């Protein structure tokens, strides 16, 4: 069973965090987000996974290798230039020979993928979109359906009060190989702006279904990234094959340091005397928290250093970043930039 993870974008909405770390390996509770996606896919039997890489591709390959750590055989598509979501898929034509799944690299979800595929096949669909119901949809693509689940229209990020539906596009798609006939080769082509409107226009069997009871969040913005991390730490979504909270044996925590609430401490981390970590917070692998520092509701990526007596609240600290002694960061995003 085959699937594709779309991962070629530049991740500009997460700058400066992603100026040195590509979005597929942005950590959510200590695990690269696309690692969570792979484990989710393999839990439904998808053991052959393609991923397109472009921006900082070598870091993506170094992180995921052959995919075996995540239960999949990983196939890399190296794009010399960005070709859009559908354009990237087009380059895998011939590899897919039966019903297959496409998902974004930044989707954290526990959705029942099996039920989505069954719905797709029962309707004899060419393409099917997984949906979630959202209170506010002004930041999402909205899908309008008839009573049978057939798509009748779209709205892209409708202004509040103008939405015709509360059903948001998750970017989780099921396709038949015939979809390739709808994507021209050698050009930039996008699902949302071109393929899907054309399927609708031509009256092809194009469906969508609400993923009942599903958790889903796109971590592509800082606010959504924070919410996804909090949801993992607080148990609102269960991640597969990874530790959500706790302190590993390899970490060093001073006897008078305090850890309060849901906190994940990474491998080899060091928390010095009189430091205080208040959850929901993540202290990444190899992070050093200095004496008397306070870290509240904060995400610290791998290899960073928090100076003595520094105070961090509601902050994200990028990889290998040094926070100065005595610094005060409140609601900040800081990261090294090339």
N, C-alpha and C positions, 0 to 999 in steps of 0.2 A: 504494500500500500504506500502510495507516494504523496508527498506534499511539498509545497514551496514556501519558504519564508522570504518575504520582500524586505531587503535590508540595505538597499543601495543609496539611500538619501543622505543628505549632509547634516541633518539633525540640528539645524540652526535655531530652532525654538528652545533648545536646551543650552545654548551658549551662555556662559563660557565653559560649562562643564564638558561639552563635547568637542572642544577645540583640540583636545589631545586624546579623547576617548570616544570612539564611534558608538552610535546609539545601540547597536546590537549587544554591546558588552557593558552598557550602563548597569551598575549593580542594583538589584532590588533584594534587600535583606541578604547581602553577601553573595548573591549569584547573578551572573550576567542575565539580563532580561530574556535574551533569546535562548539561553539555557533552560529557563522556565518554560518557554514556548516549546522547545524540543521535548522536554519531559511530558508536557501536556499532550503533544501529538503522539508520542510513543505509547501513552496510556490507552489510546484508542486504536493501536495497531499500526500506526504510520511509522515505519522503520526505515524508509528511504526518503531523505529530505534534501532538497536543493535549497541553496541560499545564494542570492546575488550579492556581490561585494564590490565596492568602489572606493568609498572614503575610508582611509586608514585600513585598507583591506588586510594588510599583513598582521595587524593586531587582532582582527577577527579570526583569522586562521590560526594564529598562535594560541588564542583562547579556546577555541572549539576543537581544533585538530580534526580527527576523522569522525568526530561525533559520538564515538563509542561510550564516552563517559556519560552521555545523556541518553543512551539507549538507541541511537540511530546511526545509520550510515550516511555521512554528510557529503554532498556533492556541491562544489563551489562553481558558481558562474562569475567569472571576472569580467566586469564591464569596463571597457575603455572610456566610455562616456555614458552619462545617464540617459536611459531610454524610456523612463516612465514606468509605472507599475505594470501596465500591460506589455510594454515593449520589452521589459526584462523577462516576463513569462514567455513571450514569443520565442526567445532564444533557447528555450527548453523544449520547443516543439519536437516531437519524436520520442522524447524521454517518457512523456506521459502517454499511456496506452489504454487507460480506463479512468473511471471517475476519480477526481483528485481534489485536494484541498489547497487553498492559498490563504496565508495569514500574514499579518504585519509583524515585523521583528519586535515591536514595542507593545504588544498586547499581553496584558496579564489577565488570565481568565481561568475559570474552572468549568466553562460551558460544556454541555454534553454534545460533543462533536458527532457521536454516533446517531443521535436523534436528528441532527441537522442533515446528515447524509441520507438517512432513511426518508425524511420528508422530501428531499431533493429527488430521490429515485421514485418515490410514490407519485410525484407530480409529473414525472417524465421531463424534468427541467433540463435546460441547457446550462443555466446558471442559477444559483441560489445564494442569497445573502443572509447571514445570521444577524439578528437584531436584538437589542436590549431596550427596555423601556427606561427613559430618563425623565426626571422632573424638569430639567432645563436642557434644551437641545440647541441653544444658540451657538454652540461651539462644535456641533456635529452635522453630518449629513443625515437628513430625515427621509424616511421611506414611507410612501403611502401605498396601502394594499387594498385589494378587494377581499370579499369574504372567503375566497379560496386560497388566499396567500399570494395571488398574482400581483406583481408590482404595477401600479398605475401612475406613479409619479415620484418625483424627488424634490426636496428643498435643501439647499446647501446653506448651513448656518443661518436659519431664519431668525429674524429679529423677534424678541420676546413678544408673545401675543399674536404673532402671525403664523405660527407653526400649524401645519395641517395634520400633524401626527406627533406622538411622543416616542416614536420608535426610531432609534439611532442605529446607523450602520456601524457594525463592529470592525469591518475590514476582514471578517472571516467569511471566505467564499468557497463554494463547491462548484466545480465545473465538469463538463464533459469535454473530451478532447476536441470536439467540433468547435469549441470556442476559438481555437487558433485560426479558423477561417475568418473570424471577425477582427483579427489583429494584423495589420500590414507589417511586413518585415522591413528592417533597416530604417526605422523612423521612431521618433518619440511618440508614445501612445499611452494614454491614461485610462484606467477603468472608469473613474468617476466622471471625467469630462467627455470621454469619447465612447468607449465600449458600451457602458450601461445605457446612456441615452439612445444609442443606436439600436440596441436590443429592444428597448421600449418602443421606439419609433417603428421598427419593422415587425412588431407583434410576435416576437419569438417567445418560447416558453421560459419566462424569466420570473422567478419567485423569490420570496423572502419569508422568514418565520422568526417569531420571537423565541429567544432561547430561554425557556422557562426556568426561573430560579437561578439563573447564571450570574456569576460575578464577572465583570469585565471592566477594565480600565486601560486606556491608552496613556502610557507614561511620557508622551512626547512633549509635555510642557512641565515647567517646574512645579506648578500647583498640583497637577495630576500625578507627577512623580512622588511628591510628598504624600499625597493621599494613598497611593498604591502601597508605599512603604509602610505607612501607618496601619493600613488594612491588614497587611501580612503580620506585622508585629502584634497587633491586637486580636488576631485570630478571626478576622472577618472573611478571610479567604485562606484556604490551605494550599501551601506550595508542596509540590511533589519532590521527594528525593533530596530535600535540603532542609537545614535547620533554620527555623524562624527566629528564635530567641536563645538566650543563654550564654554561658561563658565556657569556652573549650579549655581542656587541660593545658594546651600550649600557651594560653594567655597568662599574663602576670598581673595580679590585682593586689595592691597594697592592703594590708589588714584594716587600715582605717579609711580606705576609700569606700564610697557608698554608691550602690547601684539600685535605683528605684524604678519600679514599673517595668513595662515591656522593653527590654534592651537586648540587642544582639551584639556581642563582642566577637571580633574576628580572631582567626588563628594568629598566634604570636603577638597579639596586642599587649601593650604595657600601660597600666593605669597606676599612676603614682600616688603617693601619700596625700590624704585629705582631698583628693579629687572626688567629684560628684557627678554621676551620670544619671539623668532623669529621662525616662521613656515617654513616648516612643522615640527611641534613638538607635542609631546603628554606629558602632565603632568598627571600622573595617580591618582587614588583615594587616598586621604589622604597624598599626597606628600607635603612636605614643601620646598619652595624655599626661601633661605635666602636673607637678605638685600644686594642689590647691585649685586646679582648674574646675570650672563648672560647664557641663554640656547638657543642655535641655532641649528636647524635641528637635534633635539635630542629626543629620546624616553626614558621617565622616568617611570618605572613600579611602581605599587601601593606601598604606604607606605615608599617610599624612602625620603631621606633628602639631599637637595643640600645646602652646606654651604654658609655662607656669602661671597660675592665677588668671588665665584668660577666661572670659565668660562668653559662651555661645548659646544663643536661644533661637529656635526656629530658623536654623541656618543649614546650608548645604556646603560642605567643604570638598573640593575636587581632589583628584588623585595626587599624592606626593606633594601636597601643599603644606607650607609651614605657617601656622598662626603664631604671631609674636607673643612673647610674654606680656601678660597684662592686657591684651587686646580685648575689646568688647565688640562682638558681632551679634546683631539682633535683626533677624529677618533678611540676612544677607546670602548671596551666592558668590563664593570665591573659588577660583581655580587658576592653575598655571596656564599661561597662554604662550604658544610658540612665537 
